[in-house]
Amino acid sequence: MKILLIGGSGYIGTVVSKFFTDKNNVVHILDNFIYENKNHLKPFYKHNNLIKILSNNLNKVLSNNYDLIVILSGLVGDPITKKYPSLSHQHNNLEIKNYLKIINTNFNKRLVFISTCSNYGLTDGTILLDENSKLCPLSLYAKEKVNIEKFILNNEWKFHYTILRFATAFGHSPRMRFDLTVNEFTKFFFLKMPFEVYDADTWRPYCHINDFARALEAILFANIKNISGQVFNVGSNENNFTKRSIVKKINKFFDYNLTTYKQKGSDKRNYKVDFSKINKLLNFKPKYSLSNGIEEIINNLKLNSYKDLNNNNLYGNYTINNS
């Protein structure tokens, strides 16, 4: 199979690339490397001859006759989009709409747009939200995702599209991020760094990045009738956690706890998500638990897999190159 990942050099994209090339598929990546990670990723690409980095000329790229196109691109996360609102609108809205229009001229197979469960925003946390639940995006990041979802759903396309609302990611990646809840808390514990947790009893769903790759594989090989025009939450009901419960999970690997709990943080999100639709229609269920991901990160920290660990710009979406 031949797969195009638009925005494929990021935290999730590198794992997806490895997942598919490990199964002898060809992966092409379109990416403008807006973060300070290009040199950081060179070893990953150098030793994988099934991955190819392409120029950003999408019209020419489409002549490669892909079986699957995945749109991962954009400024990912609430803080980075808040920091660069105009660039967020450019990359997360206008650019993606332009990609879709170009792809529609010369592609009739499977396309996946990666959205987010952050679209659900704020609830009382007592009910599971499914794909038909009301969207209540709080951040610019989520609002742009909802905007693109509506753009896709309200237009006619030659390709067969699927929208995947990813839960909050965790786990090890060649382009590691330590600005994500599970990864960040695990790092703090490992380094014995005191840290504050705001609104510890708010809910959110989590999913290992390897399971995101498995979900994309499920889309690639599913009956087209089961995926065309569909929206799926991607994660598992068992991985709905509060921040307090995540701290407890991580604390099982350590004999100390330097966490302080506080109220009234800036991130007000609170939602639990139902993932039964993707399990029912695609027979997909995540394999990796929160504990699997925590142990994986701890092992990589012990092996010193993350060089220059204090360089936030290498390990998170904080600052854009040349900004």
Contacts in CASP RR format, 6 or more apart in sequence:
PFRMAT RR
TARGET T0000
AUTHOR 0000-0000-0000
METHOD contacts of the structure
MODEL  1
MKILLIGGSGYIGTVVSKFFTDKNNVVHILDNFIYENKNHLKPFYKHNNL
IKILSNNLNKVLSNNYDLIVILSGLVGDPITKKYPSLSHQHNNLEIKNYL
KIINTNFNKRLVFISTCSNYGLTDGTILLDENSKLCPLSLYAKEKVNIEK
FILNNEWKFHYTILRFATAFGHSPRMRFDLTVNEFTKFFFLKMPFEVYDA
DTWRPYCHINDFARALEAILFANIKNISGQVFNVGSNENNFTKRSIVKKI
NKFFDYNLTTYKQKGSDKRNYKVDFSKINKLLNFKPKYSLSNGIEEIINN
LKLNSYKDLNNNNLYGNYTINNS
1 20 0 8 1.000
1 25 0 8 1.000
1 26 0 8 1.000
1 67 0 8 1.000
1 68 0 8 1.000
1 220 0 8 1.000
2 25 0 8 1.000
2 26 0 8 1.000
2 28 0 8 1.000
2 64 0 8 1.000
2 65 0 8 1.000
2 66 0 8 1.000
2 67 0 8 1.000
2 68 0 8 1.000
3 20 0 8 1.000
3 25 0 8 1.000
3 26 0 8 1.000
3 27 0 8 1.000
3 28 0 8 1.000
3 66 0 8 1.000
3 67 0 8 1.000
3 68 0 8 1.000
3 69 0 8 1.000
3 70 0 8 1.000
3 220 0 8 1.000
4 27 0 8 1.000
4 28 0 8 1.000
4 29 0 8 1.000
4 30 0 8 1.000
4 61 0 8 1.000
4 64 0 8 1.000
4 66 0 8 1.000
4 68 0 8 1.000
4 69 0 8 1.000
4 70 0 8 1.000
5 13 0 8 1.000
5 16 0 8 1.000
5 17 0 8 1.000
5 27 0 8 1.000
5 28 0 8 1.000
5 29 0 8 1.000
5 30 0 8 1.000
5 70 0 8 1.000
5 72 0 8 1.000
6 30 0 8 1.000
6 31 0 8 1.000
6 58 0 8 1.000
6 69 0 8 1.000
6 70 0 8 1.000
6 71 0 8 1.000
6 72 0 8 1.000
6 73 0 8 1.000
6 99 0 8 1.000
7 13 0 8 1.000
7 29 0 8 1.000
7 30 0 8 1.000
7 31 0 8 1.000
7 71 0 8 1.000
7 72 0 8 1.000
7 73 0 8 1.000
7 74 0 8 1.000
8 14 0 8 1.000
8 16 0 8 1.000
8 17 0 8 1.000
8 29 0 8 1.000
8 30 0 8 1.000
8 31 0 8 1.000
8 70 0 8 1.000
8 72 0 8 1.000
8 73 0 8 1.000
9 29 0 8 1.000
9 31 0 8 1.000
9 33 0 8 1.000
9 37 0 8 1.000
9 38 0 8 1.000
9 41 0 8 1.000
9 53 0 8 1.000
9 175 0 8 1.000
10 31 0 8 1.000
10 35 0 8 1.000
10 37 0 8 1.000
10 72 0 8 1.000
10 173 0 8 1.000
10 175 0 8 1.000
11 76 0 8 1.000
11 169 0 8 1.000
11 173 0 8 1.000
11 175 0 8 1.000
11 176 0 8 1.000
11 177 0 8 1.000
11 180 0 8 1.000
11 209 0 8 1.000
11 316 0 8 1.000
12 72 0 8 1.000
12 114 0 8 1.000
12 166 0 8 1.000
12 169 0 8 1.000
12 173 0 8 1.000
12 209 0 8 1.000
12 212 0 8 1.000
13 29 0 8 1.000
13 72 0 8 1.000
13 173 0 8 1.000
13 175 0 8 1.000
14 41 0 8 1.000
14 44 0 8 1.000
14 173 0 8 1.000
14 174 0 8 1.000
14 175 0 8 1.000
15 173 0 8 1.000
15 174 0 8 1.000
15 209 0 8 1.000
15 210 0 8 1.000
15 212 0 8 1.000
15 213 0 8 1.000
16 27 0 8 1.000
16 70 0 8 1.000
16 72 0 8 1.000
16 209 0 8 1.000
16 212 0 8 1.000
16 213 0 8 1.000
16 216 0 8 1.000
17 27 0 8 1.000
17 29 0 8 1.000
17 48 0 8 1.000
17 51 0 8 1.000
18 44 0 8 1.000
18 48 0 8 1.000
18 174 0 8 1.000
19 210 0 8 1.000
19 213 0 8 1.000
19 214 0 8 1.000
19 217 0 8 1.000
20 27 0 8 1.000
20 213 0 8 1.000
20 216 0 8 1.000
20 217 0 8 1.000
21 27 0 8 1.000
21 48 0 8 1.000
21 50 0 8 1.000
21 51 0 8 1.000
24 50 0 8 1.000
25 50 0 8 1.000
26 50 0 8 1.000
26 52 0 8 1.000
27 50 0 8 1.000
27 51 0 8 1.000
27 52 0 8 1.000
28 51 0 8 1.000
28 52 0 8 1.000
28 53 0 8 1.000
28 54 0 8 1.000
28 61 0 8 1.000
28 64 0 8 1.000
28 66 0 8 1.000
29 51 0 8 1.000
29 52 0 8 1.000
29 53 0 8 1.000
29 54 0 8 1.000
30 54 0 8 1.000
30 56 0 8 1.000
30 58 0 8 1.000
30 61 0 8 1.000
30 73 0 8 1.000
31 53 0 8 1.000
31 73 0 8 1.000
32 56 0 8 1.000
33 321 0 8 1.000
34 74 0 8 1.000
34 75 0 8 1.000
34 91 0 8 1.000
34 320 0 8 1.000
34 321 0 8 1.000
35 313 0 8 1.000
35 316 0 8 1.000
35 317 0 8 1.000
35 319 0 8 1.000
35 320 0 8 1.000
35 321 0 8 1.000
36 313 0 8 1.000
36 314 0 8 1.000
36 319 0 8 1.000
36 321 0 8 1.000
37 175 0 8 1.000
37 314 0 8 1.000
40 175 0 8 1.000
40 314 0 8 1.000
41 174 0 8 1.000
41 175 0 8 1.000
44 174 0 8 1.000
44 175 0 8 1.000
45 51 0 8 1.000
45 53 0 8 1.000
54 61 0 8 1.000
55 61 0 8 1.000
58 99 0 8 1.000
58 102 0 8 1.000
58 103 0 8 1.000
59 102 0 8 1.000
59 106 0 8 1.000
62 102 0 8 1.000
62 103 0 8 1.000
62 105 0 8 1.000
62 106 0 8 1.000
62 107 0 8 1.000
63 106 0 8 1.000
66 107 0 8 1.000
66 109 0 8 1.000
67 109 0 8 1.000
67 110 0 8 1.000
67 220 0 8 1.000
68 109 0 8 1.000
68 110 0 8 1.000
68 111 0 8 1.000
68 112 0 8 1.000
68 216 0 8 1.000
68 219 0 8 1.000
68 220 0 8 1.000
69 103 0 8 1.000
69 107 0 8 1.000
69 109 0 8 1.000
69 110 0 8 1.000
69 111 0 8 1.000
69 112 0 8 1.000
69 159 0 8 1.000
70 111 0 8 1.000
70 112 0 8 1.000
70 114 0 8 1.000
70 216 0 8 1.000
71 96 0 8 1.000
71 99 0 8 1.000
71 100 0 8 1.000
71 111 0 8 1.000
71 112 0 8 1.000
71 113 0 8 1.000
71 114 0 8 1.000
72 114 0 8 1.000
73 91 0 8 1.000
73 95 0 8 1.000
73 96 0 8 1.000
73 99 0 8 1.000
74 91 0 8 1.000
74 92 0 8 1.000
74 95 0 8 1.000
74 96 0 8 1.000
75 81 0 8 1.000
75 84 0 8 1.000
75 87 0 8 1.000
75 88 0 8 1.000
75 91 0 8 1.000
75 92 0 8 1.000
75 141 0 8 1.000
75 317 0 8 1.000
75 320 0 8 1.000
76 141 0 8 1.000
76 317 0 8 1.000
77 139 0 8 1.000
77 141 0 8 1.000
77 317 0 8 1.000
78 118 0 8 1.000
78 139 0 8 1.000
78 140 0 8 1.000
78 141 0 8 1.000
78 142 0 8 1.000
78 267 0 8 1.000
79 179 0 8 1.000
79 317 0 8 1.000
79 318 0 8 1.000
80 88 0 8 1.000
80 141 0 8 1.000
80 317 0 8 1.000
80 318 0 8 1.000
80 320 0 8 1.000
81 88 0 8 1.000
81 92 0 8 1.000
81 139 0 8 1.000
81 140 0 8 1.000
81 141 0 8 1.000
81 144 0 8 1.000
82 139 0 8 1.000
82 140 0 8 1.000
82 141 0 8 1.000
84 320 0 8 1.000
84 323 0 8 1.000
85 140 0 8 1.000
87 320 0 8 1.000
87 323 0 8 1.000
88 140 0 8 1.000
88 141 0 8 1.000
88 144 0 8 1.000
89 144 0 8 1.000
92 141 0 8 1.000
92 144 0 8 1.000
92 145 0 8 1.000
92 148 0 8 1.000
93 144 0 8 1.000
93 147 0 8 1.000
93 148 0 8 1.000
96 113 0 8 1.000
96 148 0 8 1.000
97 148 0 8 1.000
97 151 0 8 1.000
100 151 0 8 1.000
100 152 0 8 1.000
100 157 0 8 1.000
103 111 0 8 1.000
103 159 0 8 1.000
104 157 0 8 1.000
104 158 0 8 1.000
104 159 0 8 1.000
107 158 0 8 1.000
107 159 0 8 1.000
108 158 0 8 1.000
108 159 0 8 1.000
108 160 0 8 1.000
109 159 0 8 1.000
109 160 0 8 1.000
110 159 0 8 1.000
110 160 0 8 1.000
110 161 0 8 1.000
110 162 0 8 1.000
110 219 0 8 1.000
110 220 0 8 1.000
110 224 0 8 1.000
110 227 0 8 1.000
111 157 0 8 1.000
111 159 0 8 1.000
111 160 0 8 1.000
111 161 0 8 1.000
111 162 0 8 1.000
112 161 0 8 1.000
112 162 0 8 1.000
112 163 0 8 1.000
112 164 0 8 1.000
112 216 0 8 1.000
112 219 0 8 1.000
113 148 0 8 1.000
113 149 0 8 1.000
113 152 0 8 1.000
113 161 0 8 1.000
113 162 0 8 1.000
113 163 0 8 1.000
113 164 0 8 1.000
114 164 0 8 1.000
114 166 0 8 1.000
115 145 0 8 1.000
115 146 0 8 1.000
115 148 0 8 1.000
115 149 0 8 1.000
115 163 0 8 1.000
115 164 0 8 1.000
115 165 0 8 1.000
115 166 0 8 1.000
115 231 0 8 1.000
116 141 0 8 1.000
116 142 0 8 1.000
116 145 0 8 1.000
116 165 0 8 1.000
116 166 0 8 1.000
117 165 0 8 1.000
117 166 0 8 1.000
117 167 0 8 1.000
117 168 0 8 1.000
117 204 0 8 1.000
117 205 0 8 1.000
117 233 0 8 1.000
117 271 0 8 1.000
117 273 0 8 1.000
118 137 0 8 1.000
118 138 0 8 1.000
118 139 0 8 1.000
118 141 0 8 1.000
118 142 0 8 1.000
118 145 0 8 1.000
118 168 0 8 1.000
118 269 0 8 1.000
119 135 0 8 1.000
119 136 0 8 1.000
119 137 0 8 1.000
119 142 0 8 1.000
119 145 0 8 1.000
119 146 0 8 1.000
119 149 0 8 1.000
119 165 0 8 1.000
120 129 0 8 1.000
120 133 0 8 1.000
120 134 0 8 1.000
120 135 0 8 1.000
120 136 0 8 1.000
120 271 0 8 1.000
120 273 0 8 1.000
121 135 0 8 1.000
121 136 0 8 1.000
121 137 0 8 1.000
121 138 0 8 1.000
121 142 0 8 1.000
121 269 0 8 1.000
121 270 0 8 1.000
121 271 0 8 1.000
122 136 0 8 1.000
122 138 0 8 1.000
122 268 0 8 1.000
122 269 0 8 1.000
122 270 0 8 1.000
122 271 0 8 1.000
123 129 0 8 1.000
123 136 0 8 1.000
123 270 0 8 1.000
123 271 0 8 1.000
123 272 0 8 1.000
124 270 0 8 1.000
125 202 0 8 1.000
125 203 0 8 1.000
125 270 0 8 1.000
125 271 0 8 1.000
125 272 0 8 1.000
126 272 0 8 1.000
127 272 0 8 1.000
128 237 0 8 1.000
128 240 0 8 1.000
128 272 0 8 1.000
128 273 0 8 1.000
128 274 0 8 1.000
129 271 0 8 1.000
129 272 0 8 1.000
129 273 0 8 1.000
129 274 0 8 1.000
130 233 0 8 1.000
130 273 0 8 1.000
130 274 0 8 1.000
130 276 0 8 1.000
130 277 0 8 1.000
131 165 0 8 1.000
131 231 0 8 1.000
131 232 0 8 1.000
131 233 0 8 1.000
131 277 0 8 1.000
135 146 0 8 1.000
137 143 0 8 1.000
137 145 0 8 1.000
137 146 0 8 1.000
138 268 0 8 1.000
138 269 0 8 1.000
149 163 0 8 1.000
149 231 0 8 1.000
152 161 0 8 1.000
152 163 0 8 1.000
153 163 0 8 1.000
153 229 0 8 1.000
153 231 0 8 1.000
160 224 0 8 1.000
160 227 0 8 1.000
160 228 0 8 1.000
160 229 0 8 1.000
161 228 0 8 1.000
161 229 0 8 1.000
162 219 0 8 1.000
162 227 0 8 1.000
162 228 0 8 1.000
162 229 0 8 1.000
162 230 0 8 1.000
162 231 0 8 1.000
162 232 0 8 1.000
163 229 0 8 1.000
163 230 0 8 1.000
163 231 0 8 1.000
163 232 0 8 1.000
164 212 0 8 1.000
164 215 0 8 1.000
164 216 0 8 1.000
164 219 0 8 1.000
164 231 0 8 1.000
164 232 0 8 1.000
164 234 0 8 1.000
165 231 0 8 1.000
165 232 0 8 1.000
165 233 0 8 1.000
165 234 0 8 1.000
165 273 0 8 1.000
166 207 0 8 1.000
166 212 0 8 1.000
166 234 0 8 1.000
166 235 0 8 1.000
167 204 0 8 1.000
167 205 0 8 1.000
167 206 0 8 1.000
167 207 0 8 1.000
167 233 0 8 1.000
167 234 0 8 1.000
167 235 0 8 1.000
167 239 0 8 1.000
167 273 0 8 1.000
167 275 0 8 1.000
168 180 0 8 1.000
168 181 0 8 1.000
168 182 0 8 1.000
168 204 0 8 1.000
168 205 0 8 1.000
168 206 0 8 1.000
168 207 0 8 1.000
169 177 0 8 1.000
169 180 0 8 1.000
169 206 0 8 1.000
169 207 0 8 1.000
169 208 0 8 1.000
169 209 0 8 1.000
169 212 0 8 1.000
170 180 0 8 1.000
170 181 0 8 1.000
170 182 0 8 1.000
170 183 0 8 1.000
170 206 0 8 1.000
170 207 0 8 1.000
170 208 0 8 1.000
170 209 0 8 1.000
170 290 0 8 1.000
170 293 0 8 1.000
170 294 0 8 1.000
170 297 0 8 1.000
171 182 0 8 1.000
171 183 0 8 1.000
171 208 0 8 1.000
171 209 0 8 1.000
171 210 0 8 1.000
171 293 0 8 1.000
171 296 0 8 1.000
171 297 0 8 1.000
172 293 0 8 1.000
172 296 0 8 1.000
172 297 0 8 1.000
172 300 0 8 1.000
172 305 0 8 1.000
173 209 0 8 1.000
176 183 0 8 1.000
176 300 0 8 1.000
176 305 0 8 1.000
176 306 0 8 1.000
176 315 0 8 1.000
177 183 0 8 1.000
177 315 0 8 1.000
177 316 0 8 1.000
177 317 0 8 1.000
178 184 0 8 1.000
178 187 0 8 1.000
178 306 0 8 1.000
178 309 0 8 1.000
178 312 0 8 1.000
178 315 0 8 1.000
178 316 0 8 1.000
179 312 0 8 1.000
179 315 0 8 1.000
179 316 0 8 1.000
179 317 0 8 1.000
179 318 0 8 1.000
181 204 0 8 1.000
181 206 0 8 1.000
181 243 0 8 1.000
181 246 0 8 1.000
182 206 0 8 1.000
182 246 0 8 1.000
182 250 0 8 1.000
182 290 0 8 1.000
182 293 0 8 1.000
182 294 0 8 1.000
182 297 0 8 1.000
183 297 0 8 1.000
185 195 0 8 1.000
185 197 0 8 1.000
185 243 0 8 1.000
185 246 0 8 1.000
185 247 0 8 1.000
185 250 0 8 1.000
186 250 0 8 1.000
186 294 0 8 1.000
186 297 0 8 1.000
186 298 0 8 1.000
186 301 0 8 1.000
187 193 0 8 1.000
187 297 0 8 1.000
187 301 0 8 1.000
187 309 0 8 1.000
188 194 0 8 1.000
188 195 0 8 1.000
188 258 0 8 1.000
189 250 0 8 1.000
189 251 0 8 1.000
189 253 0 8 1.000
189 254 0 8 1.000
189 257 0 8 1.000
189 258 0 8 1.000
190 254 0 8 1.000
190 297 0 8 1.000
190 298 0 8 1.000
190 301 0 8 1.000
192 256 0 8 1.000
192 258 0 8 1.000
193 258 0 8 1.000
194 258 0 8 1.000
194 259 0 8 1.000
194 260 0 8 1.000
195 258 0 8 1.000
195 259 0 8 1.000
195 260 0 8 1.000
196 259 0 8 1.000
196 260 0 8 1.000
196 261 0 8 1.000
196 262 0 8 1.000
197 243 0 8 1.000
197 244 0 8 1.000
197 247 0 8 1.000
197 259 0 8 1.000
197 260 0 8 1.000
197 261 0 8 1.000
197 262 0 8 1.000
198 261 0 8 1.000
198 262 0 8 1.000
198 263 0 8 1.000
198 264 0 8 1.000
198 265 0 8 1.000
198 266 0 8 1.000
198 267 0 8 1.000
199 243 0 8 1.000
199 263 0 8 1.000
199 264 0 8 1.000
199 265 0 8 1.000
199 267 0 8 1.000
199 268 0 8 1.000
199 270 0 8 1.000
200 242 0 8 1.000
200 243 0 8 1.000
200 244 0 8 1.000
200 247 0 8 1.000
200 261 0 8 1.000
201 242 0 8 1.000
201 243 0 8 1.000
201 244 0 8 1.000
202 242 0 8 1.000
202 243 0 8 1.000
202 268 0 8 1.000
202 269 0 8 1.000
202 270 0 8 1.000
203 240 0 8 1.000
203 241 0 8 1.000
203 242 0 8 1.000
203 270 0 8 1.000
203 271 0 8 1.000
203 272 0 8 1.000
204 240 0 8 1.000
204 241 0 8 1.000
204 242 0 8 1.000
204 243 0 8 1.000
204 269 0 8 1.000
204 270 0 8 1.000
204 271 0 8 1.000
204 272 0 8 1.000
205 233 0 8 1.000
205 235 0 8 1.000
205 236 0 8 1.000
205 239 0 8 1.000
205 240 0 8 1.000
205 241 0 8 1.000
205 271 0 8 1.000
205 272 0 8 1.000
205 273 0 8 1.000
205 275 0 8 1.000
206 235 0 8 1.000
206 239 0 8 1.000
206 240 0 8 1.000
206 241 0 8 1.000
206 246 0 8 1.000
206 290 0 8 1.000
207 234 0 8 1.000
207 235 0 8 1.000
207 236 0 8 1.000
207 239 0 8 1.000
207 286 0 8 1.000
208 286 0 8 1.000
208 287 0 8 1.000
208 288 0 8 1.000
208 289 0 8 1.000
208 292 0 8 1.000
208 293 0 8 1.000
210 287 0 8 1.000
210 288 0 8 1.000
211 234 0 8 1.000
211 235 0 8 1.000
211 286 0 8 1.000
211 287 0 8 1.000
211 288 0 8 1.000
212 234 0 8 1.000
214 284 0 8 1.000
214 286 0 8 1.000
214 287 0 8 1.000
215 232 0 8 1.000
215 234 0 8 1.000
215 235 0 8 1.000
215 278 0 8 1.000
215 282 0 8 1.000
215 284 0 8 1.000
218 278 0 8 1.000
218 282 0 8 1.000
218 283 0 8 1.000
218 284 0 8 1.000
219 227 0 8 1.000
219 282 0 8 1.000
222 281 0 8 1.000
222 282 0 8 1.000
226 281 0 8 1.000
226 282 0 8 1.000
227 281 0 8 1.000
227 282 0 8 1.000
230 281 0 8 1.000
232 277 0 8 1.000
232 278 0 8 1.000
232 281 0 8 1.000
232 282 0 8 1.000
233 273 0 8 1.000
233 274 0 8 1.000
233 275 0 8 1.000
233 277 0 8 1.000
233 278 0 8 1.000
234 275 0 8 1.000
234 278 0 8 1.000
235 273 0 8 1.000
235 275 0 8 1.000
235 278 0 8 1.000
235 286 0 8 1.000
236 275 0 8 1.000
236 285 0 8 1.000
236 286 0 8 1.000
237 273 0 8 1.000
237 274 0 8 1.000
237 275 0 8 1.000
237 276 0 8 1.000
238 289 0 8 1.000
239 286 0 8 1.000
239 289 0 8 1.000
239 290 0 8 1.000
240 272 0 8 1.000
240 273 0 8 1.000
241 249 0 8 1.000
241 290 0 8 1.000
244 261 0 8 1.000
246 290 0 8 1.000
247 257 0 8 1.000
247 259 0 8 1.000
249 290 0 8 1.000
249 291 0 8 1.000
249 294 0 8 1.000
250 294 0 8 1.000
251 257 0 8 1.000
252 291 0 8 1.000
253 294 0 8 1.000
253 295 0 8 1.000
253 298 0 8 1.000
278 284 0 8 1.000
279 285 0 8 1.000
300 306 0 8 1.000
306 315 0 8 1.000
308 314 0 8 1.000
309 315 0 8 1.000
312 318 0 8 1.000
313 319 0 8 1.000
END
